[in-house]
Amino acid sequence: MTERTALIASSHGLHARPASLFTQAVAKSGAKVTIAKAEGKAVNAASILGVISLGIENGDTVTLSTDSAEATSVLDDLVGMLERDLDAE
């Protein structure tokens, strides 16, 4: 399993719009990715309800994990997305 951590940059955390953009990117990647808040439970990163249920705020650290063959590029892209302010785009 490959893991990456990301610091959430969106000014209001992963609320509806940023969470939607993120989960759509996960689904488009075709990889099974999980996301977990520090020391918390992991949820399917393609599930908007799962992601929102984590209550991820600006400045929180999350861990993304996958067993995908393209793990490095998939996780690098997703981490890059989370470390941008999606509220400003």
ZISUL-V207273 format. One record per residue. N is the residue number from 1. RES is the residue in one small letter. SS is DSSP state (alpha for helix, beta for strand, coil for the rest). PHI is phi in degrees with one decimal (* if undefined). Layout:
N/RES/SS/PHI ; N/RES/SS/PHI
This chain:
1/m/coil/* ; 2/t/beta/-103.2 ; 3/e/beta/-128.7 ; 4/r/beta/-140.3 ; 5/t/beta/-108.1 ; 6/a/beta/-140.6 ; 7/l/beta/-98.4 ; 8/i/coil/-71.1 ; 9/a/coil/-99.6 ; 10/s/coil/-58.5 ; 11/s/coil/-59.4 ; 12/h/coil/-116.0 ; 13/g/coil/74.9 ; 14/l/coil/-94.1 ; 15/h/coil/-82.8 ; 16/a/alpha/-49.3 ; 17/r/alpha/-67.6 ; 18/p/alpha/-61.5 ; 19/a/alpha/-64.8 ; 20/s/alpha/-64.4 ; 21/l/alpha/-60.0 ; 22/f/alpha/-64.7 ; 23/t/alpha/-65.6 ; 24/q/alpha/-65.2 ; 25/a/alpha/-64.8 ; 26/v/alpha/-62.9 ; 27/a/alpha/-60.1 ; 28/k/alpha/-64.4 ; 29/s/alpha/-66.9 ; 30/g/coil/78.5 ; 31/a/coil/-94.0 ; 32/k/coil/-85.7 ; 33/v/beta/-118.8 ; 34/t/beta/-113.3 ; 35/i/beta/-130.1 ; 36/a/beta/-140.6 ; 37/k/beta/-77.1 ; 38/a/coil/-44.7 ; 39/e/coil/59.6 ; 40/g/coil/-115.8 ; 41/k/coil/-75.6 ; 42/a/beta/-94.4 ; 43/v/beta/-126.3 ; 44/n/beta/-63.0 ; 45/a/coil/-72.1 ; 46/a/coil/-90.4 ; 47/s/coil/-99.4 ; 48/i/alpha/-62.0 ; 49/l/alpha/-65.3 ; 50/g/alpha/-63.2 ; 51/v/alpha/-64.1 ; 52/i/alpha/-63.5 ; 53/s/alpha/-63.4 ; 54/l/coil/-74.7 ; 55/g/coil/64.0 ; 56/i/coil/-76.8 ; 57/e/coil/-108.9 ; 58/n/coil/-55.2 ; 59/g/coil/88.6 ; 60/d/coil/-71.1 ; 61/t/beta/-105.0 ; 62/v/beta/-123.6 ; 63/t/beta/-116.9 ; 64/l/beta/-103.9 ; 65/s/beta/-137.3 ; 66/t/beta/-158.5 ; 67/d/coil/-106.6 ; 68/s/coil/-58.4 ; 69/a/coil/-63.5 ; 70/e/coil/-99.6 ; 71/a/alpha/-51.2 ; 72/t/alpha/-60.8 ; 73/s/alpha/-70.0 ; 74/v/alpha/-61.8 ; 75/l/alpha/-67.3 ; 76/d/alpha/-60.5 ; 77/d/alpha/-64.1 ; 78/l/alpha/-68.8 ; 79/v/alpha/-62.5 ; 80/g/alpha/-57.9 ; 81/m/alpha/-66.3 ; 82/l/alpha/-67.2 ; 83/e/coil/-90.4 ; 84/r/coil/-108.4 ; 85/d/coil/-82.7 ; 86/l/coil/-67.3 ; 87/d/coil/-70.0 ; 88/a/coil/-86.7 ; 89/e/coil/-90.4
